[in-house]
Amino acid sequence: MLVLTRKSREAVMVGGGGGFDRTLKVTVLEIQGAKVRLGFEVDASVPIHRAEVWERLHGDLGNGHLDEPGRPTADPAAPVA
């Protein structure tokens, strides 16, 4: 997982290079205590869902964290065998 720090009104761009023809812009709109409001700008044909909604639509495929559709990632907190 990539972790970035952003202040209010700062954004992160996703895609737009390396074979990804679409870009997603995520902007921090507001921070109030423990809540953060995010804005998403992307082509209307790209669906955007909260994780819990996505899991209901697609079924919980393991731990809910996916690298690619249908393929759960390893839990980063799990011990390595």
Stockholm file with secondary structure:
# STOCKHOLM 1.0

chainA/1-81         MLVLTRKSREAVMVGGGGGFDRTLKVTVLEIQGAKVRLGFEVDASVPIHRAEVWERLHGDLGNGHLDEPGRPTADPAAPVA
#=GR chainA/1-81 SS CCCCCCCTTCEEEEESSTTCCCEEEEEEEEEETTEEEEEEECCTTSCCCCHHHHHHHHCCCSSSCEEETTEECCCTTSCCC
#=GC SS_cons        CCCCCCCTTCEEEEESSTTCCCEEEEEEEEEETTEEEEEEECCTTSCCCCHHHHHHHHCCCSSSCEEETTEECCCTTSCCC
//
